[in-house]
Structures are given as structure tokens and as C-alpha cells.
Amino acid sequence: MQGIKKAYVILGLRRCSLFQNRTGHSNFNFLVKDHSTIDILNCRYCTAVLNASTSGDNRFQNPKIASLLEVTVKEGIKPDDLLSAIETSPELMTKSPLQWENCFKELKYHGFTTKDSLQMLIHYPQLLNIVEKGELNSSMEVWLNCQLGFENVLNLLVECPHFLSVRGRELSRRIPLLQSLAKSRGKNVTKLLQNCPSLLFQNWKDVEAKLAYVEDVMKIDTKKENITKCYMFNRSLDEIKTRHVFLQRAGIYITPGRIKKTRKEQAQQPWSNNPRLSQITDTSDVKFISEVANSLTVEELEVFREMYSEQLDEENVSGSDDDSSDDE
């Protein structure tokens, strides 16, 4: 039985060698020189190449993919997952195996799993350049100094690896604003950014305008709604206004009043049946109509949006003129 296992390893090594060197002689001799000391459980690369070469997928015959396979299999990544990553982000093919290897090493050092590291590379191939330039350590230090919690930061960066390119000065200015918006530190801030990544870059006056409209015009208690779990900041102010007014004119949304009553009495108020903020801002047009305004149609929403956009344009122009006069 041991002889069979040894033969299987040697066959795998020969296939590895042929994969990397078409002559298949010198590499093979080097690889099998000390084959008796090889631990079969650690021969993931040769086994993976053996499986890949017999899978019928011609892409494994590409020398670049074969060289990347050597690196990724050592990290425990399946060949099919490598192909999927390259298919999703072809730019990864332009990076060298050494860049990949160093990137996995650095990310692992900072606490990221192999699975998370591959996901980060797929979503943000430029991460390889960040590591190569030696900028990852300083970027991680800046994020961890934000006092958002180690695990929270890791989870955020897995979802939004492009945040690693944000400069420390920009981050130090924006994080306090986000903490104020989320009305807390730590997980609420990172959750808010995971749901609405653009909050890290949006003009803050636009963010405040959206919040003011929801709180002051729609009269929604954002503490109860927990905006950190909402996607409202992914929408423009005009989009939020359009959906709100559409529901309001249809009699589906009634502006809440400020009446001090018991919980039972409040539940009997006409606005107690208002849709939740997340139902208004976090849904596609189809889901918005089917779940919130099922007496209406998507076509009616589209017609209203087109007509209401003209009114919004006039309001925006008027607002710009007022701002100009104030400046003067």
C-alpha cells in the first residue's frame, strides 16, 4: 500500500514538473530526489495539478494559471476557486505568483483568513499593489486606531477592501462624523459602512440633508428605525423624496404627529401603519410596489418619477439661486 501511495506522489510530481517545464526532465529529477521523505498529506500542489490536468478544463494548461495554482493550493484554495477568481477579475492574471504569495502572507499576518483574502483580491485586485508598495501595514494601523474593534474592522475590510487605500487624514476626519451619525462607536459604524460604503466619500452636507429630510419631513425616529441597518444613504435625496411623496399622495404614508399617548393609543393612530424606512429606501421598484404599494403598479411609479423630477429640478434650481444670494 505504501508503494502505491509513493507511486501516486511521484506521478503527481512528474505532472507538476511537466506543467512547469515542458521538457519534463531536470525538474522531475529534482522533485523526486528525496521522494521517500515526502509527506503525502502535504502534497496538495501535486495532487491539485493532477486533478486539474484530468478535469478537462484547458485553462489549467495556461502557464500563468499553472504558476498561480502552485501558490494558491499551498494556501488551501481549490483550483476551481482560483479559476472563478480570475474569471471575475481578469486583472489578477497580470500579477505575478510572488505578488500573490506576499499578499496572502501579509493579510494572514493581520488576521484575515485565506478565504477572506481571496475575496478581497477578487473585489479589489489593486490590493496586490498596496502590499507590494509596503502600504498595508500603515493602512491597517490607521484603521485599528479608529477604535472600532478589531473583528469589526476585519469584517468591514473583507467587504470593502478598497477602504485600505483611504488616506489616514481623510479617515480621521470622517470616522467621528460617522460615529455621530450612527450615534455609537464600533460595530454600528462598521455596519453602516458595510451597508453604505459611499458614506466614506460622500459630501457630508448631502448626508446631513438626507438625514434631515427623513427626520424633519417624514418625521421618522431614526433611533427606532436604526439607520445603521438601513441602506438609505445609498440613494440620492431626490430618490428618497420621490418615493416618500409617491406614497404620501397615494395615501399610503401619513406624516406622524407628535401626540403624547399611551402605546396602545399610538398604535391606533393612522400613521401607525406607515411602511418602515427600510421598505421605502432599501427595495427595488418591483419589491417596493409589491410590498409597500401593492394597489399601484411599477408603470405608475415610473410615470410619477418622471413628472416629479421636473418639480424637483425647479426646487433645486430655486435652492441654488437662494444660496447664491445668501453668499452675496
C-alpha positions in Angstrom: 0.0 0.0 0.0 2.9 2.4 0.9 4.4 1.7 -2.6 1.1 2.6 -4.3 1.0 5.9 -2.3 4.6 6.6 -3.2 4.0 5.9 -6.9 0.9 8.2 -6.8 3.1 11.1 -5.4 5.8 10.5 -8.0 3.2 10.6 -10.7 1.8 13.8 -9.3 5.3 15.3 -9.1 6.0 14.3 -12.7 2.8 16.0 -13.8 3.8 19.1 -11.8 7.1 19.1 -13.5 5.7 18.7 -16.9 3.3 21.5 -16.1 6.0 23.9 -15.3 8.7 22.7 -17.7 7.6 21.1 -21.0 10.9 19.1 -21.2 9.9 17.3 -18.1 13.4 16.0 -17.2 15.5 18.2 -14.9 12.6 19.4 -12.8 11.3 15.9 -12.3 14.7 14.6 -11.1 15.0 17.4 -8.6 11.4 16.9 -7.3 11.8 13.1 -6.8 15.3 13.2 -5.5 14.1 12.9 -1.9 10.7 11.4 -2.6 10.9 9.0 0.3 10.7 11.9 2.8 7.6 13.4 1.2 4.5 13.6 3.5 1.5 12.7 1.3 -0.8 14.9 3.3 1.3 17.9 2.5 1.5 17.2 -1.3 -1.5 19.4 -2.0 0.1 21.1 -5.0 0.9 17.9 -7.0 -2.4 16.4 -6.2 -4.2 19.6 -7.2 -2.4 19.7 -10.5 -3.1 16.0 -11.1 -6.8 16.6 -10.5 -6.7 19.8 -12.6 -4.9 18.2 -15.5 -7.5 15.4 -15.7 -10.5 17.7 -15.2 -10.8 18.5 -18.9 -10.5 22.3 -18.3 -7.9 23.6 -20.8 -7.4 26.7 -18.8 -5.1 24.8 -16.5 -2.7 24.4 -19.4 -2.1 28.1 -19.3 1.4 28.6 -17.8 0.3 31.7 -15.9 -2.6 29.9 -14.3 -0.4 26.9 -13.5 2.1 29.2 -11.7 -0.7 30.8 -9.7 -2.1 27.4 -8.9 1.1 26.5 -7.2 0.8 29.5 -4.8 -2.9 29.2 -4.1 -3.0 25.5 -3.5 -0.4 25.9 -0.8 -2.9 28.4 0.8 -5.7 25.8 0.7 -7.5 27.4 -2.3 -9.2 24.9 -4.6 -8.2 25.2 -8.4 -11.8 25.9 -9.3 -12.0 28.8 -6.9 -8.8 30.2 -8.5 -10.4 30.0 -11.9 -13.6 31.6 -10.7 -11.5 34.5 -9.1 -9.6 35.1 -12.4 -12.8 34.9 -14.4 -14.4 37.5 -12.1 -11.4 39.8 -12.0 -9.2 39.1 -15.1 -6.7 41.8 -13.8 -5.5 39.2 -11.3 -3.8 37.3 -14.2 -1.4 40.2 -14.7 0.0 39.8 -11.2 3.0 37.6 -10.5 2.9 34.5 -8.3 5.3 36.3 -5.9 2.9 39.2 -5.5 0.1 36.7 -4.7 2.2 34.8 -2.2 3.3 38.0 -0.4 -0.2 39.3 -0.3 -1.6 36.2 1.3 1.3 36.2 3.8 0.7 39.9 4.8 -3.1 39.5 5.0 -2.8 36.4 7.1 -0.4 38.3 9.4 -3.1 40.9 10.0 -5.7 38.3 10.9 -7.5 37.7 7.6 -8.4 34.1 6.6 -7.4 32.6 3.3 -11.0 32.7 2.1 -11.4 36.3 3.1 -8.1 37.2 1.4 -9.2 35.7 -1.9 -12.5 37.5 -1.7 -10.7 40.8 -1.1 -8.4 40.2 -4.1 -11.4 39.4 -6.3 -13.2 42.7 -5.3 -10.1 44.8 -5.3 -7.1 43.4 -7.3 -5.2 46.7 -6.6 -4.7 45.3 -3.1 -1.7 43.4 -4.5 -0.1 46.7 -5.4 -0.8 48.1 -1.9 1.0 45.1 -0.4 3.9 45.4 -2.9 4.4 49.1 -2.0 4.5 48.2 1.7 1.4 50.3 2.4 -0.7 47.6 4.0 0.8 47.9 7.5 0.3 51.6 7.8 -3.2 51.4 6.4 -4.2 48.7 8.9 -2.7 50.7 11.7 -4.8 53.7 10.7 -8.0 51.6 10.7 -7.3 49.9 14.0 -6.5 53.3 15.6 -10.1 54.3 14.8 -11.2 52.2 17.9 -13.9 50.4 16.0 -13.0 47.0 17.3 -10.5 44.5 15.7 -13.1 42.0 14.4 -15.4 44.8 13.2 -12.6 46.3 11.2 -11.6 43.0 9.6 -15.2 42.2 8.7 -15.6 45.7 7.1 -12.3 45.4 5.1 -13.3 42.0 3.8 -16.5 43.5 2.4 -14.8 46.8 1.3 -11.1 46.1 0.7 -10.9 49.4 -1.3 -11.1 51.2 2.0 -7.4 50.2 2.6 -6.5 52.8 0.0 -8.1 55.6 2.0 -5.6 58.1 3.5 -5.3 58.4 7.2 -6.0 62.1 7.2 -9.3 61.5 5.4 -10.3 58.7 7.7 -9.5 60.7 10.9 -11.9 63.4 9.7 -14.7 61.1 8.5 -14.9 58.5 11.3 -16.0 61.0 14.0 -18.8 62.1 11.7 -19.9 58.5 11.2 -19.9 57.9 14.9 -22.2 60.9 15.3 -24.4 59.6 12.6 -24.6 56.1 14.0 -25.0 57.5 17.5 -22.4 55.0 18.7 -19.0 53.5 18.1 -17.7 50.2 17.0 -20.0 47.7 15.2 -22.7 50.3 14.4 -20.2 52.4 12.4 -18.7 49.4 10.5 -22.2 48.1 9.8 -23.2 51.4 8.5 -20.2 51.5 6.2 -20.8 47.9 5.0 -24.3 48.8 4.0 -23.4 52.2 2.6 -19.7 52.2 1.6 -20.1 55.6 -0.2 -20.6 57.2 3.2 -16.8 57.3 3.5 -16.6 59.6 0.4 -20.0 61.4 0.1 -20.2 65.1 0.5 -21.2 65.4 4.2 -23.7 68.1 3.5 -25.6 65.7 1.2 -25.6 63.1 4.0 -26.9 65.6 6.5 -29.6 66.7 4.0 -30.9 63.1 3.6 -31.0 62.6 7.4 -32.8 65.9 7.9 -35.4 65.0 5.3 -36.1 61.7 6.9 -36.3 63.1 10.4 -37.8 66.5 9.9 -40.1 66.0 6.8 -41.0 62.3 7.0 -41.0 62.5 10.9 -39.2 59.2 11.3 -37.5 58.3 14.5 -34.1 57.1 13.2 -33.2 55.7 16.6 -36.1 53.3 16.4 -35.5 52.6 12.8 -31.8 52.0 13.4 -30.3 53.6 10.3 -27.1 51.6 10.7 -29.1 48.6 9.3 -30.7 50.7 6.5 -29.4 51.4 3.0 -31.0 54.9 2.7 -27.6 56.6 2.2 -27.1 54.7 -1.0 -29.9 56.6 -2.5 -29.9 60.3 -3.6 -32.0 62.8 -1.7 -34.2 63.1 -4.8 -34.9 59.3 -4.8 -35.9 59.4 -1.2 -38.2 62.3 -1.8 -39.8 60.7 -4.8 -40.7 57.5 -3.1 -41.9 59.3 0.0 -44.2 61.8 -1.9 -45.4 58.9 -4.2 -46.7 57.1 -1.1 -47.9 60.2 0.6 -50.1 61.2 -2.4 -51.4 57.7 -2.7 -52.5 57.8 1.0 -50.1 55.0 2.0 -47.8 57.2 4.0 -49.2 59.6 6.6 -46.9 62.1 8.3 -46.8 61.1 12.0 -48.0 63.6 14.5 -46.4 64.4 17.9 -49.1 63.2 20.3 -48.3 62.0 23.8 -50.5 59.0 24.2 -50.2 55.5 25.6 -48.6 52.9 23.4 -52.0 51.4 22.7 -53.4 54.8 21.7 -50.4 55.4 19.5 -50.9 52.1 17.7 -54.4 53.3 16.8 -53.2 56.4 15.0 -53.5 56.4 11.2 -49.7 56.7 10.8 -49.1 53.5 12.8 -49.5 51.6 9.5 -46.8 53.6 7.7 -44.2 51.4 5.9 -40.8 51.2 7.6 -37.9 53.4 6.3 -36.1 50.3 5.1 -39.1 49.3 3.0 -39.1 52.7 1.3 -35.3 53.1 0.7 -33.9 49.5 0.6 -36.1 47.9 -2.1 -36.1 47.6 -5.9 -39.0 49.2 -7.7 -40.7 45.8 -8.2 -40.4 44.9 -4.5 -41.4 48.4 -3.4 -44.6 48.2 -5.3 -45.4 44.6 -4.4 -44.7 45.0 -0.7 -45.4 48.7 0.1 -47.8 50.0 -2.6 -49.5 46.9 -4.0 -52.6 48.8 -5.1 -50.3 50.6 -7.6 -48.1 49.5 -10.4 -44.4 49.9 -11.4 -45.6 51.8 -14.5 -47.4 54.3 -12.3 -44.3 54.8 -10.2 -42.2 55.4 -13.3 -44.7 58.0 -14.7 -44.8 59.7 -11.3 -41.0 59.7 -11.0 -40.7 61.4 -14.4 -43.3 64.1 -13.6 -42.0 64.7 -10.1 -38.4 65.0 -11.3 -39.4 68.2 -13.1 -40.7 69.6 -9.8 -37.5 68.6 -8.1 -35.4 70.2 -10.8 -37.3 73.5 -10.3 -36.8 73.3 -6.5 -33.1 72.5 -6.9 -32.6 75.5 -9.2 -34.5 77.7 -6.8 -32.4 76.5 -3.9 -29.2 77.2 -5.8 -30.4 80.8 -6.5 -31.2 81.3 -2.9 -27.7 80.0 -1.8 -26.1 82.4 -4.3 -28.0 85.4 -3.0 -27.0 84.4 0.6 -23.4 84.3 -0.4 -23.6 87.8 -1.9 
